Amino acid sequence: MRFLLDELLPAATAAALERMGHPSAGVRAVGLGNTPDDMVLAAAIDGRWVLVTENADDLAPLVAERMKHGSPACAVVIVHRGRFPGGAIVDRLARALDAWATANPDPWVGPHWLTLDGD
């Protein structure tokens, strides 16, 4: 599964996901740093990425609006950073996303809330 990580998340998570076999990048690495959310979402859709973000307040409504109008959309995994305490966020987040990808090999379009079940 291909993951595009929003700039609020550690870019090093993309490298950890790559080691797990998931093509991944942070938005800055693909030239989307400081880009408006609607453009990041459009790039994720165009690139067939699963977008990973903390920004549920802005991205969930953007995805819902696209779905409402029958416009292309993508899966968006929403992360609560507070559930990844301390300096271990990169590895814990990568492991959680890897487990999510295994459980959701063909995720539906729309928001998904990442949990840390079993962690």
MMTF fields as JSON, N, C-alpha, C and O atoms, coordinates in Angstrom:
{
  "mmtfVersion": "1.0.0",
  "mmtfProducer": "UNKNOWN",
  "numBonds": 475,
  "numAtoms": 476,
  "numGroups": 119,
  "numChains": 1,
  "numModels": 1,
  "chainsPerModel": [1],
  "groupsPerChain": [119],
  "chainIdList": ["A"],
  "bondAtomList": [4, 2, 8, 6, 12, 10, 16, 14, 20, 18, 24, 22, 28, 26, 32, 30, 36, 34, 40, 38, 44, 42, 48, 46, 52, 50, 56, 54, 60, 58, 64, 62, 68, 66, 72, 70, 76, 74, 80, 78, 84, 82, 88, 86, 92, 90, 96, 94, 100, 98, 104, 102, 108, 106, 112, 110, 116, 114, 120, 118, 124, 122, 128, 126, 132, 130, 136, 134, 140, 138, 144, 142, 148, 146, 152, 150, 156, 154, 160, 158, 164, 162, 168, 166, 172, 170, 176, 174, 180, 178, 184, 182, 188, 186, 192, 190, 196, 194, 200, 198, 204, 202, 208, 206, 212, 210, 216, 214, 220, 218, 224, 222, 228, 226, 232, 230, 236, 234, 240, 238, 244, 242, 248, 246, 252, 250, 256, 254, 260, 258, 264, 262, 268, 266, 272, 270, 276, 274, 280, 278, 284, 282, 288, 286, 292, 290, 296, 294, 300, 298, 304, 302, 308, 306, 312, 310, 316, 314, 320, 318, 324, 322, 328, 326, 332, 330, 336, 334, 340, 338, 344, 342, 348, 346, 352, 350, 356, 354, 360, 358, 364, 362, 368, 366, 372, 370, 376, 374, 380, 378, 384, 382, 388, 386, 392, 390, 396, 394, 400, 398, 404, 402, 408, 406, 412, 410, 416, 414, 420, 418, 424, 422, 428, 426, 432, 430, 436, 434, 440, 438, 444, 442, 448, 446, 452, 450, 456, 454, 460, 458, 464, 462, 468, 466, 472, 470],
  "bondOrderList": [1, 1, 1, 1, 1, 1, 1, 1, 1, 1, 1, 1, 1, 1, 1, 1, 1, 1, 1, 1, 1, 1, 1, 1, 1, 1, 1, 1, 1, 1, 1, 1, 1, 1, 1, 1, 1, 1, 1, 1, 1, 1, 1, 1, 1, 1, 1, 1, 1, 1, 1, 1, 1, 1, 1, 1, 1, 1, 1, 1, 1, 1, 1, 1, 1, 1, 1, 1, 1, 1, 1, 1, 1, 1, 1, 1, 1, 1, 1, 1, 1, 1, 1, 1, 1, 1, 1, 1, 1, 1, 1, 1, 1, 1, 1, 1, 1, 1, 1, 1, 1, 1, 1, 1, 1, 1, 1, 1, 1, 1, 1, 1, 1, 1, 1, 1, 1, 1],
  "groupList": [{"groupName": "MET", "atomNameList": ["N", "CA", "C", "O"], "elementList": ["N", "C", "C", "O"], "formalChargeList": [0, 0, 0, 0], "bondAtomList": [1, 0, 2, 1, 3, 2], "bondOrderList": [1, 1, 2], "singleLetterCode": "M", "chemCompType": "L-PEPTIDE LINKING"}, {"groupName": "ARG", "atomNameList": ["N", "CA", "C", "O"], "elementList": ["N", "C", "C", "O"], "formalChargeList": [0, 0, 0, 0], "bondAtomList": [1, 0, 2, 1, 3, 2], "bondOrderList": [1, 1, 2], "singleLetterCode": "R", "chemCompType": "L-PEPTIDE LINKING"}, {"groupName": "PHE", "atomNameList": ["N", "CA", "C", "O"], "elementList": ["N", "C", "C", "O"], "formalChargeList": [0, 0, 0, 0], "bondAtomList": [1, 0, 2, 1, 3, 2], "bondOrderList": [1, 1, 2], "singleLetterCode": "F", "chemCompType": "L-PEPTIDE LINKING"}, {"groupName": "LEU", "atomNameList": ["N", "CA", "C", "O"], "elementList": ["N", "C", "C", "O"], "formalChargeList": [0, 0, 0, 0], "bondAtomList": [1, 0, 2, 1, 3, 2], "bondOrderList": [1, 1, 2], "singleLetterCode": "L", "chemCompType": "L-PEPTIDE LINKING"}, {"groupName": "ASP", "atomNameList": ["N", "CA", "C", "O"], "elementList": ["N", "C", "C", "O"], "formalChargeList": [0, 0, 0, 0], "bondAtomList": [1, 0, 2, 1, 3, 2], "bondOrderList": [1, 1, 2], "singleLetterCode": "D", "chemCompType": "L-PEPTIDE LINKING"}, {"groupName": "GLU", "atomNameList": ["N", "CA", "C", "O"], "elementList": ["N", "C", "C", "O"], "formalChargeList": [0, 0, 0, 0], "bondAtomList": [1, 0, 2, 1, 3, 2], "bondOrderList": [1, 1, 2], "singleLetterCode": "E", "chemCompType": "L-PEPTIDE LINKING"}, {"groupName": "PRO", "atomNameList": ["N", "CA", "C", "O"], "elementList": ["N", "C", "C", "O"], "formalChargeList": [0, 0, 0, 0], "bondAtomList": [1, 0, 2, 1, 3, 2], "bondOrderList": [1, 1, 2], "singleLetterCode": "P", "chemCompType": "L-PEPTIDE LINKING"}, {"groupName": "ALA", "atomNameList": ["N", "CA", "C", "O"], "elementList": ["N", "C", "C", "O"], "formalChargeList": [0, 0, 0, 0], "bondAtomList": [1, 0, 2, 1, 3, 2], "bondOrderList": [1, 1, 2], "singleLetterCode": "A", "chemCompType": "L-PEPTIDE LINKING"}, {"groupName": "THR", "atomNameList": ["N", "CA", "C", "O"], "elementList": ["N", "C", "C", "O"], "formalChargeList": [0, 0, 0, 0], "bondAtomList": [1, 0, 2, 1, 3, 2], "bondOrderList": [1, 1, 2], "singleLetterCode": "T", "chemCompType": "L-PEPTIDE LINKING"}, {"groupName": "GLY", "atomNameList": ["N", "CA", "C", "O"], "elementList": ["N", "C", "C", "O"], "formalChargeList": [0, 0, 0, 0], "bondAtomList": [1, 0, 2, 1, 3, 2], "bondOrderList": [1, 1, 2], "singleLetterCode": "G", "chemCompType": "PEPTIDE LINKING"}, {"groupName": "HIS", "atomNameList": ["N", "CA", "C", "O"], "elementList": ["N", "C", "C", "O"], "formalChargeList": [0, 0, 0, 0], "bondAtomList": [1, 0, 2, 1, 3, 2], "bondOrderList": [1, 1, 2], "singleLetterCode": "H", "chemCompType": "L-PEPTIDE LINKING"}, {"groupName": "SER", "atomNameList": ["N", "CA", "C", "O"], "elementList": ["N", "C", "C", "O"], "formalChargeList": [0, 0, 0, 0], "bondAtomList": [1, 0, 2, 1, 3, 2], "bondOrderList": [1, 1, 2], "singleLetterCode": "S", "chemCompType": "L-PEPTIDE LINKING"}, {"groupName": "VAL", "atomNameList": ["N", "CA", "C", "O"], "elementList": ["N", "C", "C", "O"], "formalChargeList": [0, 0, 0, 0], "bondAtomList": [1, 0, 2, 1, 3, 2], "bondOrderList": [1, 1, 2], "singleLetterCode": "V", "chemCompType": "L-PEPTIDE LINKING"}, {"groupName": "ASN", "atomNameList": ["N", "CA", "C", "O"], "elementList": ["N", "C", "C", "O"], "formalChargeList": [0, 0, 0, 0], "bondAtomList": [1, 0, 2, 1, 3, 2], "bondOrderList": [1, 1, 2], "singleLetterCode": "N", "chemCompType": "L-PEPTIDE LINKING"}, {"groupName": "ILE", "atomNameList": ["N", "CA", "C", "O"], "elementList": ["N", "C", "C", "O"], "formalChargeList": [0, 0, 0, 0], "bondAtomList": [1, 0, 2, 1, 3, 2], "bondOrderList": [1, 1, 2], "singleLetterCode": "I", "chemCompType": "L-PEPTIDE LINKING"}, {"groupName": "TRP", "atomNameList": ["N", "CA", "C", "O"], "elementList": ["N", "C", "C", "O"], "formalChargeList": [0, 0, 0, 0], "bondAtomList": [1, 0, 2, 1, 3, 2], "bondOrderList": [1, 1, 2], "singleLetterCode": "W", "chemCompType": "L-PEPTIDE LINKING"}, {"groupName": "LYS", "atomNameList": ["N", "CA", "C", "O"], "elementList": ["N", "C", "C", "O"], "formalChargeList": [0, 0, 0, 0], "bondAtomList": [1, 0, 2, 1, 3, 2], "bondOrderList": [1, 1, 2], "singleLetterCode": "K", "chemCompType": "L-PEPTIDE LINKING"}, {"groupName": "CYS", "atomNameList": ["N", "CA", "C", "O"], "elementList": ["N", "C", "C", "O"], "formalChargeList": [0, 0, 0, 0], "bondAtomList": [1, 0, 2, 1, 3, 2], "bondOrderList": [1, 1, 2], "singleLetterCode": "C", "chemCompType": "L-PEPTIDE LINKING"}],
  "groupTypeList": [0, 1, 2, 3, 3, 4, 5, 3, 3, 6, 7, 7, 8, 7, 7, 7, 3, 5, 1, 0, 9, 10, 6, 11, 7, 9, 12, 1, 7, 12, 9, 3, 9, 13, 8, 6, 4, 4, 0, 12, 3, 7, 7, 7, 14, 4, 9, 1, 15, 12, 3, 12, 8, 5, 13, 7, 4, 4, 3, 7, 6, 3, 12, 7, 5, 1, 0, 16, 10, 9, 11, 6, 7, 17, 7, 12, 12, 14, 12, 10, 1, 9, 1, 2, 6, 9, 9, 7, 14, 12, 4, 1, 3, 7, 1, 7, 3, 4, 7, 15, 7, 8, 7, 13, 6, 4, 6, 15, 12, 9, 6, 10, 15, 3, 8, 3, 4, 9, 4],
  "groupIdList": [1, 2, 3, 4, 5, 6, 7, 8, 9, 10, 11, 12, 13, 14, 15, 16, 17, 18, 19, 20, 21, 22, 23, 24, 25, 26, 27, 28, 29, 30, 31, 32, 33, 34, 35, 36, 37, 38, 39, 40, 41, 42, 43, 44, 45, 46, 47, 48, 49, 50, 51, 52, 53, 54, 55, 56, 57, 58, 59, 60, 61, 62, 63, 64, 65, 66, 67, 68, 69, 70, 71, 72, 73, 74, 75, 76, 77, 78, 79, 80, 81, 82, 83, 84, 85, 86, 87, 88, 89, 90, 91, 92, 93, 94, 95, 96, 97, 98, 99, 100, 101, 102, 103, 104, 105, 106, 107, 108, 109, 110, 111, 112, 113, 114, 115, 116, 117, 118, 119],
  "secStructList": [7, 7, 3, 3, 3, 7, 6, 6, 1, 7, 6, 2, 2, 2, 2, 2, 2, 2, 2, 6, 6, 7, 7, 3, 3, 3, 4, 4, 4, 4, 6, 7, 6, 6, 7, 7, 2, 2, 2, 2, 2, 2, 2, 2, 2, 2, 6, 6, 7, 3, 3, 3, 3, 1, 7, 2, 2, 2, 2, 2, 2, 2, 2, 2, 2, 2, 2, 2, 6, 6, 7, 7, 7, 7, 3, 3, 3, 3, 7, 7, 4, 4, 4, 1, 7, 4, 4, 4, 2, 2, 2, 2, 2, 2, 2, 2, 2, 2, 2, 2, 2, 2, 2, 7, 1, 1, 7, 7, 1, 3, 3, 3, 3, 7, 7, 7, 6, 6, 7],
  "xCoordList": [0.851, 0.0, 0.895, 1.932, 0.495, 1.254, 0.718, -0.479, 1.614, 1.223, 1.864, 3.057, 1.053, 1.533, 1.272, 0.119, 2.331, 2.203, 2.156, 3.03, 1.126, 0.963, 2.148, 2.827, 2.388, 3.58, 3.522, 4.54, 2.395, 2.317, 2.907, 3.141, 3.146, 3.69, 5.173, 5.62, 5.947, 7.386, 7.68, 7.197, 8.469, 8.822, 9.582, 9.517, 10.295, 11.044, 10.121, 10.574, 8.856, 7.9, 7.826, 7.627, 7.983, 7.948, 9.071, 8.853, 10.263, 11.388, 11.123, 11.449, 10.536, 10.208, 9.17, 9.264, 8.188, 7.181, 7.792, 7.415, 8.729, 9.429, 10.127, 10.076, 10.775, 11.457, 10.47, 10.847, 9.218, 8.172, 7.506, 6.595, 7.962, 7.433, 6.321, 5.654, 6.114, 5.061, 5.691, 6.334, 5.529, 6.018, 5.392, 4.169, 6.226, 5.735, 6.577, 7.749, 5.953, 6.666, 5.953, 4.748, 6.727, 6.151, 5.809, 6.404, 4.868, 4.449, 5.593, 5.638, 6.502, 7.646, 8.524, 9.051, 8.683, 9.541, 8.992, 9.74, 7.689, 7.089, 6.705, 5.899, 7.305, 7.096, 5.799, 5.344, 5.186, 3.9, 3.954, 2.921, 5.152, 5.267, 4.532, 4.569, 3.875, 3.123, 2.076, 1.801, 1.5, 0.479, -0.903, -1.064, -1.895, -3.246, -3.775, -3.45, -4.59, -5.1, -5.804, -5.641, -6.581, -7.301, -6.335, -6.622, -5.203, -4.207, -3.445, -3.097, -3.183, -2.542, -3.476, -3.04, -4.762, -5.737, -5.798, -5.821, -5.823, -5.857, -4.617, -4.713, -3.457, -2.223, -2.273, -1.811, -2.834, -2.966, -3.882, -3.6, -4.959, -5.898, -5.216, -5.276, -4.572, -3.907, -2.802, -2.611, -2.076, -0.969, -1.369, -0.522, -2.672, -3.183, -2.528, -2.194, -2.359, -1.813, -2.953, -4.076, -2.659, -3.492, -2.884, -1.708, -3.673, -3.186, -3.269, -4.297, -2.18, -2.116, -1.948, -1.042, -2.819, -2.819, -3.322, -3.995, -2.985, -3.594, -4.754, -5.549, -4.845, -5.739, -7.154, -7.606, -7.827, -9.194, -10.149, -11.064, -9.941, -10.871, -10.977, -12.046, -9.893, -9.914, -10.068, -10.822, -9.36, -9.348, -10.593, -11.056, -11.142, -12.361, -13.499, -14.161, -13.758, -14.812, -14.494, -15.401, -13.225, -12.862, -13.166, -13.689, -12.838, -13.128, -14.64, -15.15, -15.352, -16.812, -17.456, -18.389, -16.971, -17.518, -17.288, -18.181, -16.096, -15.808, -16.736, -17.293, -16.895, -17.746, -19.2, -19.89, -19.656, -21.031, -21.32, -22.424, -20.315, -20.497, -20.026, -20.003, -19.651, -19.204, -17.844, -17.496, -17.071, -15.716, -14.755, -15.025, -13.645, -12.662, -12.209, -12.117, -11.934, -11.438, -10.499, -10.253, -9.987, -9.089, -9.318, -10.055, -8.683, -8.686, -7.786, -6.709, -8.24, -7.463, -7.398, -8.425, -6.188, -6.002, -5.716, -4.773, -6.546, -6.432, -5.775, -6.207, -4.728, -3.9, -4.121, -4.145, -4.279, -4.283, -2.883, -2.527, -2.097, -0.693, -0.543, 0.45, -1.484, -1.427, -1.409, -1.04, -1.804, -1.782, -0.416, -0.212, 0.525, 1.886, 2.859, 3.575, 2.889, 3.675, 5.181, 5.655, 5.887, 7.344, 8.019, 7.418, 9.273, 10.07, 9.88, 10.561, 8.979, 8.815, 7.755, 7.309, 7.347, 6.238, 6.554, 5.672, 7.771, 8.086, 7.852, 7.105, 8.483, 8.342, 6.933, 6.398, 6.337, 4.982, 3.977, 3.09, 4.107, 3.194, 3.382, 2.402, 4.621, 4.875, 4.297, 3.671, 4.5, 3.941, 2.416, 1.791, 1.817, 0.357, -0.184, -1.206, 0.496, 0.052, 0.249, -0.576, 1.33, 1.558, 0.447, -0.08, 0.095, -0.99, -2.323, -3.124, -2.551, -3.78, -3.839, -4.889, -2.716, -2.669, -2.956, -3.637, -2.443, -2.699, -4.181, -4.762, -4.783, -6.203, -7.131, -8.295, -6.619, -7.433, -6.72, -6.345, -6.527, -5.745, -6.381, -5.689, -7.677, -8.38, -9.314, -10.531, -8.742, -9.559, -10.593, -10.367, -11.732, -12.758, -12.307, -11.447, -12.896, -12.631, -13.289, -14.449, -12.552, -13.085, -12.157, -11.078, -12.571, -11.709, -11.697, -12.72, -10.525, -10.291, -9.556, -8.616, -9.978, -9.326, -8.35, -8.746, -7.08, -6.048, -6.107, -6.107, -6.158, -6.131, -4.85, -4.161, -4.544, -3.342, -3.705, -3.039, -4.748, -5.142, -3.961, -3.26, -3.752, -2.701, -1.322, -0.336, -1.23, 0.088, 0.266, 1.312],
  "yCoordList": [-1.172, 0.0, 1.232, 1.253, 2.244, 3.492, 4.522, 4.808, 5.073, 6.062, 7.414, 7.496, 8.479, 9.854, 10.471, 10.591, 10.867, 11.406, 12.922, 13.58, 13.466, 14.908, 15.487, 14.77, 16.768, 17.365, 17.477, 17.79, 17.239, 17.251, 15.991, 15.946, 14.975, 13.704, 13.613, 14.209, 12.872, 12.777, 12.148, 11.058, 12.839, 12.343, 11.02, 10.219, 10.781, 9.53, 8.315, 7.198, 8.514, 7.405, 6.81, 5.604, 7.637, 7.138, 6.137, 5.103, 6.424, 5.496, 4.19, 3.115, 4.276, 3.057, 2.23, 1.004, 2.889, 2.17, 1.548, 0.445, 2.249, 1.7, 0.397, -0.57, 0.363, -0.857, -2.005, -3.175, -1.663, -2.68, -3.06, -3.888, -2.458, -2.803, -1.918, -2.264, -0.778, 0.151, 1.384, 2.172, 1.576, 2.815, 3.998, 4.097, 4.883, 5.968, 7.209, 7.142, 8.354, 9.628, 10.632, 10.541, 11.586, 12.737, 13.775, 13.784, 14.643, 15.628, 16.536, 16.945, 16.853, 17.699, 16.991, 17.631, 15.682, 14.919, 14.891, 14.679, 15.103, 15.095, 16.508, 16.691, 17.5, 18.887, 19.519, 20.49, 18.983, 19.513, 20.163, 20.33, 20.529, 21.216, 22.547, 23.248, 22.892, 24.162, 24.313, 25.424, 23.204, 23.204, 23.117, 22.389, 23.831, 23.745, 22.305, 21.506, 22.009, 20.647, 20.096, 18.921, 20.926, 20.416, 19.984, 19.049, 20.655, 20.278, 19.026, 18.207, 18.866, 17.637, 16.46, 15.402, 16.646, 15.59, 15.25, 14.074, 16.253, 16.001, 15.237, 14.351, 15.575, 14.868, 13.416, 12.513, 13.193, 11.832, 11.009, 9.847, 11.615, 10.933, 10.619, 9.487, 11.612, 11.433, 10.381, 9.607, 10.355, 9.417, 8.064, 7.195, 7.886, 6.642, 6.309, 5.16, 7.352, 7.221, 7.076, 7.51, 6.472, 6.587, 7.749, 7.712, 8.767, 9.951, 9.707, 9.257, 10.005, 9.831, 11.218, 11.962, 11.561, 12.917, 12.938, 12.013, 14.0, 14.321, 15.289, 15.503, 15.856, 16.976, 16.527, 16.774, 15.877, 15.406, 16.567, 16.469, 17.666, 18.798, 19.361, 19.819, 19.331, 19.877, 18.802, 18.984, 17.685, 16.69, 15.811, 15.473, 15.434, 14.61, 15.316, 14.68, 16.612, 17.295, 17.42, 17.356, 17.596, 17.679, 16.357, 16.353, 15.248, 13.931, 13.729, 13.261, 14.078, 13.923, 14.748, 14.283, 15.953, 16.82, 16.206, 16.222, 15.668, 15.013, 13.817, 13.629, 13.014, 11.826, 12.23, 11.587, 13.275, 13.757, 14.129, 13.91, 14.694, 15.152, 14.135, 14.426, 12.947, 11.919, 12.191, 11.605, 13.079, 13.377, 12.315, 11.679, 12.121, 11.15, 11.51, 12.685, 10.501, 10.671, 9.501, 8.663, 9.451, 8.366, 8.027, 8.717, 6.967, 6.638, 7.637, 7.983, 8.09, 9.0, 8.38, 8.183, 8.074, 7.512, 8.666, 9.433, 8.77, 9.867, 9.346, 8.353, 10.037, 9.655, 10.638, 11.85, 10.121, 10.968, 10.887, 9.9, 11.914, 11.902, 11.625, 11.024, 12.038, 11.8, 10.324, 9.961, 9.466, 8.024, 7.425, 6.22, 8.278, 7.849, 8.661, 9.518, 8.396, 9.239, 9.031, 8.014, 10.03, 9.931, 9.953, 10.317, 9.559, 9.611, 8.433, 8.343, 7.532, 6.322, 6.469, 5.468, 7.677, 7.849, 7.26, 6.664, 7.405, 6.933, 5.434, 4.982, 4.661, 3.204, 2.736, 1.843, 3.322, 2.911, 3.245, 2.443, 4.419, 4.817, 3.913, 3.475, 3.635, 2.753, 1.368, 0.79, 0.827, -0.503, -0.482, -1.416, 0.586, 0.685, 0.796, 0.191, 1.564, 1.694, 0.39, 0.035, -0.32, -1.62, -2.594, -3.313, -2.618, -3.495, -3.076, -3.926, -1.771, -1.281, -1.714, -2.142, -1.606, -2.006, -3.493, -3.901, -4.296, -5.74, -6.026, -6.885, -5.313, -5.517, -4.906, -5.293, -3.955, -3.232, -3.22, -2.15, -4.37, -4.403, -3.616, -3.202, -3.415, -2.641, -1.667, -1.855, -0.619, 0.244, 1.035, 1.425, 1.264, 2.071, 3.528, 3.948, 4.271, 5.703, 6.396, 6.134, 7.269, 8.005, 7.944, 7.356, 8.551, 8.602, 7.283, 6.615, 6.937, 5.769, 6.282, 7.068, 5.843, 6.279, 5.197, 4.055, 5.553, 4.603, 4.339, 5.271, 3.069, 2.676, 1.902, 1.489, 1.714, 0.987, -0.337, -0.766, -0.99, -2.269, -3.221, -3.361, -3.867, -4.849, -4.246, -4.98, -2.934, -2.316, -1.874, -1.33],
  "zCoordList": [0.0, 0.0, 0.0, 0.662, -0.736, -0.853, 0.144, 0.169, 0.965, 1.963, 1.665, 1.37, 1.746, 1.682, 3.039, 3.454, 3.741, 5.088, 5.074, 4.511, 5.701, 5.821, 6.594, 7.329, 6.425, 7.02, 8.541, 9.159, 9.153, 10.611, 11.233, 12.441, 10.42, 10.906, 10.57, 9.59, 11.375, 11.118, 9.754, 9.448, 8.949, 7.618, 7.695, 6.762, 8.785, 8.944, 8.942, 8.693, 9.212, 9.185, 7.784, 7.637, 6.757, 5.377, 5.144, 4.512, 5.643, 5.482, 6.219, 5.715, 7.404, 8.163, 7.41, 7.37, 6.819, 6.032, 4.781, 4.386, 4.162, 2.991, 3.361, 2.601, 4.518, 4.968, 5.183, 5.127, 5.428, 5.62, 4.297, 4.27, 3.21, 1.897, 1.379, 0.404, 2.021, 1.602, 0.944, 1.638, -0.357, -0.968, -0.23, -0.13, 0.279, 1.132, 0.955, 0.582, 1.232, 1.169, 2.062, 2.295, 2.552, 3.224, 2.175, 1.097, 2.469, 1.474, 1.032, -0.128, 1.923, 1.535, 0.507, -0.403, 0.643, -0.27, -1.692, -2.647, -1.83, -3.177, -3.629, -4.542, -2.963, -3.382, -2.933, -3.538, -1.874, -1.422, -0.041, 0.607, 0.41, 1.693, 1.649, 0.638, 2.727, 2.835, 1.734, 1.28, 1.314, 0.269, 0.92, 1.899, 0.41, 0.981, 0.974, 0.097, 1.971, 2.154, 0.922, 0.593, 0.238, -0.932, -2.033, -2.781, -2.133, -3.144, -2.73, -3.58, -1.435, -0.946, -1.201, -1.655, -0.907, -1.156, -2.646, -3.01, -3.498, -4.945, -5.404, -6.252, -4.848, -5.211, -4.73, -5.428, -3.541, -3.033, -3.938, -4.233, -4.365, -5.266, -6.589, -7.069, -7.177, -8.467, -8.393, -9.331, -7.276, -7.118, -6.561, -6.353, -6.32, -5.749, -4.399, -4.111, -3.591, -2.246, -1.238, -1.493, -0.108, 1.083, 1.854, 2.214, 2.105, 2.812, 4.31, 4.817, 5.017, 6.471, 7.082, 6.706, 8.022, 8.574, 10.006, 10.461, 10.701, 11.994, 11.804, 12.72, 10.646, 10.381, 9.987, 8.869, 10.907, 10.646, 10.418, 9.6, 11.136, 11.047, 9.634, 9.23, 8.888, 7.539, 6.468, 5.511, 6.621, 5.546, 5.497, 4.407, 6.637, 6.611, 5.874, 5.054, 6.132, 5.37, 3.873, 3.042, 3.531, 2.11, 1.397, 0.282, 2.043, 1.457, 1.376, 0.358, 2.437, 2.44, 1.329, 0.674, 1.117, 0.061, -1.317, -2.165, -1.538, -2.825, -3.027, -4.108, -1.983, -2.089, -2.349, -3.141, -1.696, -1.852, -3.299, -3.797, -3.971, -5.348, -6.377, -7.572, -5.923, -6.846, -7.463, -8.488, -6.843, -7.319, -6.799, -5.78, -7.487, -6.996, -5.585, -5.229, -4.802, -3.44, -3.147, -4.015, -1.939, -1.559, -0.091, 0.614, 0.348, 1.77, 2.486, 2.0, 3.638, 4.477, 5.867, 6.517, 6.317, 7.652, 8.6, 8.408, 9.62, 10.576, 11.846, 12.433, 12.251, 13.384, 14.523, 14.308, 15.723, 16.919, 17.501, 18.146, 17.276, 17.69, 19.181, 19.592, 19.986, 21.422, 21.779, 22.896, 20.844, 21.09, 20.796, 20.944, 20.376, 20.066, 20.924, 20.405, 22.24, 23.144, 22.988, 22.482, 23.442, 23.517, 22.162, 21.151, 22.162, 20.953, 20.029, 19.008, 20.35, 19.55, 18.47, 17.909, 18.17, 17.233, 15.859, 15.241, 15.368, 14.022, 13.916, 13.047, 14.791, 14.717, 15.067, 14.41, 16.08, 16.469, 15.382, 15.087, 14.785, 13.72, 12.501, 11.898, 12.139, 10.991, 11.24, 10.351, 12.437, 12.749, 12.715, 12.214, 13.248, 13.247, 11.816, 11.492, 10.965, 9.576, 8.808, 7.966, 9.09, 8.464, 8.859, 8.01, 10.125, 10.59, 9.955, 9.567, 9.855, 9.233, 7.768, 7.289, 7.058, 5.644, 5.489, 4.548, 6.398, 6.357, 6.583, 5.919, 7.512, 7.824, 6.778, 6.676, 6.002, 5.01, 3.657, 3.179, 3.035, 1.79, 0.639, -0.291, 0.705, -0.324, 0.4, 0.397, 1.024, 1.884, 1.103, -0.043, 1.744, 1.123, 1.092, 1.866, 0.197, 0.088, 1.269, 1.586, 1.908, 3.036, 4.224, 4.146, 5.331, 6.513, 7.283, 7.432, 7.758, 8.607, 9.846, 9.73, 11.02, 12.253, 12.684, 12.915, 12.793, 13.164, 14.658, 15.463, 15.023, 16.431, 16.688, 15.756, 17.945, 18.32, 18.968, 19.91, 18.48, 19.047, 19.044, 18.041, 20.166, 20.275, 20.474, 20.531, 20.58, 20.764, 22.2, 22.553]
}
